[in-house]
Amino acid sequence: MNDQLFELARLLGEELKARNLWLATAESCTGGWVGEAVTAVSGSSAWYDRGFITYTNQAKQDMLGVSAETLGAHGAVSEATVREMALGALAHSRAQVALAISGIAGPTGGTPEKPVGLVWFAWAFKDGRVEAEQRVFAGDRQSVRRQAVEYALKRLLKLL
């Protein structure tokens, strides 16, 4: 584990614990890397409830309640889908905070509209707030995935 990711996860854990909040994660292209980062922190069981790795559209529907209509109209890598993923993670956990990630890590799978490196993020809160953003990261598959994890953690820290 990269020291920077560990430090971000540690800081996030301190922030969540201080606010008595639980985190749930819903990951697609990162394959559980956010969950791995936060559980590398000793004591994370006091603030990290669970993670959903929903790589396929069917998993997104089954585990998070993402609608087939959303997936059909917008695709897995879209604002609408990550919003539903984050809200689904809240609904299927005891967390008050959730983050969701879906993207195209490459090297295949990109299109002119959705290039390799495109990642959508959403952060949902029990108070009803949902924030979503997209980023396009450069580099190989591993680099895109790592940058996505780092961005998700940094942005959640700012939102808290």
TAUR-V420923 format. One record per backbone hydrogen bond with DSSP energy under -1.0 kcal/mol. NH is the residue of the N-H (numbers start at 1). CO is the residue of the C=O. Records with the same first field share a line. If there is no record, write none. Layout:
NH = CO, CO
//
This chain:
6 = 2
7 = 3
8 = 4
9 = 5
10 = 6
11 = 7
12 = 8
13 = 9
14 = 10
15 = 11
16 = 12
17 = 13
18 = 14
19 = 15
20 = 17
21 = 16
23 = 47
24 = 97
25 = 50
26 = 99
27 = 52
28 = 101
31 = 28
33 = 30
36 = 32
37 = 33
38 = 34
39 = 35
41 = 38
44 = 41
46 = 43
47 = 44
48 = 44
49 = 23
52 = 25
54 = 27
60 = 56
61 = 57
62 = 58
63 = 59
64 = 60
65 = 61
66 = 60
71 = 67
72 = 68
73 = 69
74 = 70
75 = 71
78 = 76
82 = 78
83 = 79
84 = 80
85 = 81
86 = 82
87 = 83
88 = 84
89 = 85
90 = 86
91 = 87
92 = 88
93 = 90
96 = 22
97 = 22
98 = 124
99 = 24
100 = 122
101 = 26
102 = 120
104 = 118
111 = 114
117 = 104
118 = 115
119 = 135
120 = 102
121 = 133
122 = 100
123 = 131
124 = 98
125 = 129
126 = 96
128 = 125
131 = 123
133 = 121
135 = 119
137 = 117
144 = 140
145 = 141
146 = 142
147 = 143
148 = 144
149 = 145
150 = 146
151 = 147
152 = 148
153 = 149
154 = 150
155 = 151
156 = 152
157 = 153
158 = 154
159 = 155
160 = 156
//
